């Protein structure tokens, strides 16, 4: 057995992975040398079997331990070789990738926040899922009112709605804060409509001012300053045209001067509708716990996609949401050039 052990240990110590497995089979397999020695114990008398069995078991243990140790050594060497071969040189420069850009809608929100922030407005936000009261009833649109037909709404099973405008945030603000109030509310809104100029999800920015002595003159002055700054057109022609919204009285469409043939904003003699506005309806003030005999206010709203399309010459609303990297690189903005205020704001 000593001769067998010495030979086995010598071969195991120099074997590679495949050779080691072959040695294991030849020594410890069903027909292996050590296994055959164990099988020979059956033909011995009890005393001889006891002495020989102890020696053979010791031989088996020594060979098994040697194989395990050699396998561990080979595995460690293989791992070291793999780590060396697959090592990443972190000192190499990164692969050149184009710099990401800010989405046009995000840039529009930044610009609006900068402009109205300079005018003393705070920015408010609210949930996308609203209850009926905040989205409709508090805004002078009860369940029987035909104005609800103006908004193709997504209703949820619990009676809530995906907000059809950001006006519910105005309601939440009036219910939680006493006048004076001066806020803008940019955010997502939802309506069941989809074509080249409409999307089931789109963005609005609404504004609300509630103070004593507020008039339509304040409304027009505020919107004129904002639109001139946003489009970069000094003295941009702005007009208020009589309209109807259930939550304002009187209600006004907001038009800006433009050239219908060339698309130039501020040029020509044509008018382009840009948003809605009006004096906050006394019923809305009363619904929100504000005395309409003391306080007056104005509200306005613009579609962010609409004014972004006009400003940058984008002709299809759906392009905003297709995530086409080529389009984003063309119309996007560098993250290193934040929105800044125009002179004179």
Secondary structure, DSSP 8 states (H G I E B T S, - for coil): -HHHHHHHHHHHHH--HHHHHHHHHHHHSTT-HHHHHHHGGGGS-HHHHHHHHHHHHHHHHHHHHHHHHHHHHHHHHHHHHHHHHH---TTS--------EE-HHHHHHHHHHHHHHHTT-EE----SEE-HHHHTGGGT--TT-GGGGGS---B-TTS-EE-SSTHHHHHHHHHHS-S-EEEEEEEEEE-S--BTTB-SEEEEEEEEEEETT--HHHHHHHHHHHHHHHHT-TT--EEEEEEEETTEEEEEEEEEEE-TTT--BT-SSEEEEEEEEEEE-HHHHHHTT--TTT-EEEEEEEEHHHHHHHHHT---GGGGGS--HHHHHHH-EETTS-----TT-
